[in-house]
Amino acid sequence: MELLVLGWSPLVVKLVSALWFGSENWSEIVVLSQVNHAFVVKHNKQFNSDSQRLALSLRVEFSVYGAVI
Protein backbone atom coordinates (compact mmCIF):
# COMPACT_ATOMS: atom_id res chain seq x y z
CA MET A 1 0.00 0.00 0.00
CA GLU A 2 1.20 3.49 -0.81
CA LEU A 3 0.19 6.97 0.27
CA LEU A 4 1.57 10.10 -1.40
CA VAL A 5 0.47 13.62 -0.52
CA LEU A 6 1.92 16.76 -2.12
CA GLY A 7 0.73 20.23 -1.16
CA TRP A 8 -1.14 19.83 2.11
CA SER A 9 -4.66 21.19 2.49
CA PRO A 10 -6.76 20.72 5.65
CA LEU A 11 -9.69 19.31 3.65
CA VAL A 12 -7.47 16.89 1.74
CA VAL A 13 -5.67 15.75 4.88
CA LYS A 14 -8.99 14.96 6.61
CA LEU A 15 -10.36 13.05 3.61
CA VAL A 16 -7.17 11.08 3.03
CA SER A 17 -6.83 10.23 6.71
CA ALA A 18 -10.42 9.03 6.91
CA LEU A 19 -10.03 6.85 3.81
CA TRP A 20 -6.56 5.57 4.59
CA PHE A 21 -7.19 4.54 8.19
CA GLY A 22 -10.87 3.62 7.82
CA SER A 23 -10.75 1.09 4.99
CA GLU A 24 -8.62 -1.89 4.04
CA ASN A 25 -10.09 -1.90 0.51
CA TRP A 26 -7.92 0.94 -0.83
CA SER A 27 -4.64 -0.18 -2.35
CA GLU A 28 -3.38 3.27 -3.31
CA ILE A 29 -4.42 6.84 -2.57
CA VAL A 30 -2.62 9.64 -4.33
CA VAL A 31 -3.34 13.29 -3.70
CA LEU A 32 -1.61 15.97 -5.74
CA SER A 33 -2.16 19.61 -4.89
CA GLN A 34 -1.03 22.42 -7.15
CA VAL A 35 -3.50 24.97 -8.53
CA ASN A 36 -6.31 22.45 -8.05
CA HIS A 37 -6.43 19.19 -6.16
CA ALA A 38 -6.27 15.95 -8.11
CA PHE A 39 -7.50 12.97 -6.12
CA VAL A 40 -6.73 9.54 -7.57
CA VAL A 41 -7.89 6.34 -5.92
CA LYS A 42 -7.09 2.83 -7.09
CA HIS A 43 -9.39 0.19 -5.66
CA ASN A 44 -8.09 -3.36 -5.28
CA LYS A 45 -11.53 -4.98 -5.42
CA GLN A 46 -14.63 -4.53 -7.53
CA PHE A 47 -16.53 -1.41 -6.45
CA ASN A 48 -19.50 -2.17 -4.27
CA SER A 49 -22.40 0.18 -3.61
CA ASP A 50 -20.71 1.67 -0.50
CA SER A 51 -17.57 2.50 -2.47
CA GLN A 52 -19.63 4.05 -5.25
CA ARG A 53 -21.52 6.22 -2.75
CA LEU A 54 -18.21 7.25 -1.16
CA ALA A 55 -16.73 8.13 -4.57
CA LEU A 56 -19.83 10.19 -5.40
CA SER A 57 -19.64 11.90 -2.00
CA LEU A 58 -15.96 12.79 -2.56
CA ARG A 59 -16.72 14.07 -6.06
CA VAL A 60 -19.44 16.37 -4.68
CA GLU A 61 -17.21 17.51 -1.80
CA PHE A 62 -14.33 18.35 -4.14
CA SER A 63 -16.57 20.10 -6.66
CA VAL A 64 -17.90 22.37 -3.90
CA TYR A 65 -14.31 23.43 -3.20
CA GLY A 66 -13.53 23.91 -6.91
CA ALA A 67 -11.17 20.98 -7.20
CA VAL A 68 -10.58 18.72 -10.17
CA ILE A 69 -10.91 14.95 -9.89
N, C-alpha and C positions, 0 to 999 in steps of 0.2 A: 504494500500500500504506500501511496505517495501523496504528500500534501505540499503544495507550492503556493505561496502568497507573496505577491509583489505589490507595493503601494497600499499600505494599510488604510482601511476605512472602518469606522466603528460598525456600520451596518454590515459590511462584508465579514468582519471578524466574528460578529455574533452569528451570522448565518452559517459560516464555515464551521465554527465551533459546534453549533447545534447538530449539523449534519455529520461532522467527522466523529464526534464522540457519541452520538445518539443512534448510529446505524452501522451494522456490520456489512450491509449490502453494497456500500460504495467502495469501489476499488481505487478510484483516483478522483481527487477534487483539485482543480486548478483554478486559481483566481488571479487574473491579471488586471492591474489598475493603472491606467494612464489617463487619457482624457475621459474615457468612459470605462466602466467595469465590464470585463468579459468573464463570464462564469461558465466553466466547462466541467461537466460531470460525466464520467464514464461509469456505467453500471455493469456489474459483473454477473447479473442475472437478468432474466426477462422482466421488463417492467410490469409490476402489478398495479392494481388500481390506486393503492396508497402512494406509490412512487409517482404515478401520473398526477395525482392531486397535488403532491408536494412540488413537482416540477412546475405545474400550472401556478401554484401559489408563489413560488420563487419568481416566475416570469412576471406576474402581476406586481410583486413587491419591487423588482428591479425596474419595471417600466414606470412606476410611480416616481422613482428617483432618477429617471432619465438615463438609465444604464442600457447597455447593449448586451444581448445574450447571444 
